[in-house]
Amino acid sequence: MATPKLHNLQQNTILAALTPEEFSRLISAVELVPLRLGQMLYEPNEQLGHAYFPTTAIVSLHYITESGASSETAGVGNEGMVGVSLFMNGNTTPSSAVVQTAGYAYRIPRHLLKEEFNRNGLLQRQLLRYTQALITQIVQTAACNRHHSITQQLCRWLLLTVDRTSHSELVITQELVANMLGVRRESITEAARNLQTMGCISYRRGHITVTDRKDLEVRVCECYSVVKKEIHRLMDHVH
């Protein structure tokens, strides 16, 4: 994966809010790292050594059952960070974090993040606001998976994913999407076929392209707008 020519902390909403003073304390330890598709950032009940702040990568937070089945509880892109348990003193989490879309992230050592968080400055407030946005996304995902159709769930997932990227083509298989939503692959195939027939998307092996975003927004459930509005409300302004 080639390193982008233009890459800076401003590409992550949380890091973009850093004051010059906070930036100076962190800059020597902040590291730009490539994240590969399928890379596991942490596993259940394993403490994370670093916090990850995606810029172009997307990370999926999963819960895996005893039977091996899994589903996504939330996605994390350039609006947030991976490793909330590091500053919430939870130490571990029963979920896992796996790279859904390859790209880049900045990572910060655990001890340095906790030190900066405990200074009660702007970074702390940004991290707490993001935690509230993350909770909203997890709650809305649970409601969506219980009450809305698979087609609506797929629309929600596609729109949230495209929002976190700079392009409309996603490199992902239908099987992986099925794992994200916790449904059978055949169900995703049928939903994707319906959306393609309606002109919302096109797909070929390993690739899904959103071809008519406005039509996709018409067909998605309210869960998409709830999550999007809450992220914007909490993360778009620095106080």
C-alpha positions in Angstrom: 0.0 0.0 0.0 1.6 3.2 -1.2 1.8 6.0 1.4 -0.4 9.0 0.4 1.6 12.1 -0.8 -0.7 14.3 1.2 -1.6 13.0 4.7 -2.1 14.9 7.9 -3.8 14.8 11.2 -6.6 17.1 9.9 -8.1 14.1 8.1 -9.3 12.7 11.4 -12.1 14.7 13.1 -10.8 14.1 16.6 -7.1 14.9 15.9 -8.1 17.9 13.8 -9.5 19.5 17.0 -6.2 19.4 18.8 -4.8 22.6 20.2 -1.2 23.5 19.3 -0.3 22.6 22.9 -1.9 19.2 22.8 -0.4 18.6 19.3 3.1 19.3 20.6 2.8 16.8 23.4 1.6 14.0 21.1 3.4 14.6 17.8 6.6 12.7 18.7 4.6 9.6 19.4 1.9 9.8 16.7 2.6 7.2 14.0 0.9 6.9 10.6 0.3 3.2 9.9 -1.3 1.3 7.0 -4.2 -0.9 7.8 -4.8 -4.0 5.6 -8.2 -5.4 4.7 -9.1 -8.0 7.3 -6.4 -7.0 9.8 -7.4 -7.6 13.4 -6.6 -4.6 15.6 -7.8 -6.3 18.8 -9.6 -9.4 19.8 -12.2 -10.0 22.5 -10.9 -9.5 26.1 -7.5 -8.4 24.8 -6.2 -5.0 25.9 -5.3 -2.7 23.0 -1.7 -1.3 23.1 -2.6 1.7 20.9 -5.5 3.9 20.0 -6.2 4.1 16.2 -7.5 7.3 14.6 -8.5 6.3 11.0 -8.0 8.8 8.1 -8.8 6.7 5.0 -9.3 3.2 6.6 -12.6 2.0 8.1 -12.7 -0.4 11.1 -15.6 -2.6 12.0 -16.4 -3.4 15.6 -17.8 -6.9 15.9 -19.3 -9.2 18.4 -18.6 -12.9 17.9 -20.8 -15.5 19.5 -19.7 -18.8 21.0 -20.9 -20.5 17.8 -18.6 -18.4 15.7 -21.3 -16.2 14.2 -20.7 -12.5 14.2 -22.3 -9.1 13.4 -21.1 -5.5 13.3 -22.1 -3.3 16.2 -20.5 -0.2 14.7 -18.1 1.1 12.1 -15.3 3.6 12.7 -13.9 5.9 10.1 -12.3 9.3 10.0 -14.9 10.7 12.4 -13.7 8.7 15.3 -11.2 6.3 16.9 -10.7 2.7 17.9 -9.9 2.0 21.5 -12.6 3.7 23.6 -11.8 1.3 26.5 -8.3 2.8 26.8 -9.6 6.1 28.3 -12.8 4.7 29.9 -10.7 2.4 32.2 -12.5 -0.6 30.9 -9.2 -2.2 29.9 -10.8 -4.8 27.7 -13.9 -5.4 25.6 -15.9 -8.5 24.6 -15.9 -7.3 21.0 -13.2 -7.3 18.3 -12.0 -4.7 15.8 -11.2 -5.7 12.2 -10.3 -3.5 9.2 -13.2 -3.4 6.8 -11.7 -1.0 4.3 -7.9 -0.8 3.8 -6.3 2.6 4.3 -4.4 4.6 6.9 -4.7 5.5 10.5 -2.7 7.4 13.1 -2.0 5.4 16.2 -1.0 6.7 19.6 0.4 4.6 22.5 -2.0 3.7 25.2 -0.2 5.4 28.1 0.2 8.7 26.2 -3.5 8.8 25.2 -4.5 8.2 28.9 -2.1 10.9 30.0 -3.5 13.4 27.6 -7.1 12.4 28.4 -6.5 13.0 32.1 -5.4 16.5 31.5 -9.1 17.4 31.1 -8.5 19.4 27.9 -10.0 19.6 24.5 -9.0 16.1 23.5 -10.8 14.6 26.4 -14.0 16.5 25.5 -13.7 15.3 21.8 -13.2 11.7 22.9 -16.2 11.8 25.2 -18.4 13.4 22.5 -17.2 10.7 20.1 -18.1 8.0 22.7 -21.6 9.3 22.8 -21.8 9.2 19.0 -20.5 5.6 19.1 -23.1 4.6 21.6 -25.8 6.1 19.4 -24.5 4.1 16.5 -24.4 0.8 18.5 -28.0 1.3 19.8 -29.3 2.3 16.4 -27.6 -0.8 14.8 -29.3 -3.1 17.3 -32.7 -1.5 16.6 -32.2 -1.6 12.8 -31.2 -5.3 12.9 -34.3 -6.1 14.9 -37.0 -4.1 13.2 -35.9 -3.3 9.6 -35.7 -5.3 6.4 -32.3 -6.7 5.2 -32.6 -4.3 2.2 -32.9 -1.3 4.5 -30.0 -2.6 6.6 -27.9 -3.0 3.5 -28.8 0.6 2.4 -27.8 1.9 5.9 -24.5 0.1 5.9 -23.7 1.2 2.3 -24.4 4.8 3.0 -22.5 5.0 6.3 -19.6 3.3 4.6 -19.6 5.6 1.5 -19.8 8.6 3.9 -16.4 7.5 5.4 -14.7 7.1 2.0 -13.9 9.5 -0.8 -15.4 7.3 -3.5 -18.5 5.3 -4.3 -16.9 2.0 -5.1 -16.3 -0.4 -2.1 -13.9 -3.3 -2.3 -15.8 -5.9 -0.3 -17.5 -9.2 -1.0 -21.2 -10.0 -0.3 -20.1 -12.6 2.1 -18.2 -10.1 4.2 -21.3 -7.8 4.1 -23.4 -10.7 5.3 -21.0 -11.2 8.2 -21.2 -7.5 9.0 -25.0 -7.6 9.2 -25.2 -11.0 10.8 -27.4 -12.5 8.1 -27.2 -15.3 5.5 -25.2 -14.6 2.4 -28.2 -15.5 0.2 -30.2 -12.7 1.9 -27.5 -10.1 1.0 -27.3 -11.5 -2.6 -31.1 -11.1 -3.0 -31.1 -7.6 -1.4 -28.1 -6.5 -3.6 -29.9 -7.8 -6.7 -33.0 -5.9 -5.9 -31.0 -2.7 -5.4 -29.1 -3.2 -8.6 -32.4 -3.8 -10.5 -33.6 -0.5 -9.1 -30.4 1.2 -10.3 -29.1 2.1 -6.8 -26.0 0.0 -6.9 -24.0 -2.2 -9.3 -21.8 -5.1 -8.2 -19.3 -7.5 -9.4 -17.2 -10.0 -7.5 -15.5 -8.2 -4.7 -16.8 -4.8 -5.6 -20.0 -2.8 -4.8 -20.6 0.6 -6.3 -23.2 3.1 -5.3 -24.6 4.4 -8.6 -27.6 6.4 -7.3 -27.0 7.7 -3.9 -30.2 9.8 -3.8 -32.4 6.7 -4.6 -30.5 4.8 -1.9 -31.3 7.5 0.6 -35.0 7.2 -0.3 -35.0 3.5 0.4 -33.0 3.5 3.7 -34.6 3.4 7.1 -34.4 6.3 9.6 -31.4 4.7 11.3 -29.0 6.1 8.8 -30.1 9.7 9.4 -30.2 9.3 13.1 -26.5 8.1 13.2 -25.3 10.7 10.7 -27.0 13.6 12.4 -25.7 12.6 15.8 -22.1 12.3 14.5 -22.3 15.7 12.9 -23.9 17.3 16.0 -21.3 16.0 18.3 -18.1 16.0 16.2 -18.4 18.9 13.7 -17.9 21.7 16.3 -15.1 22.3 18.7 -16.1 23.8 22.1 
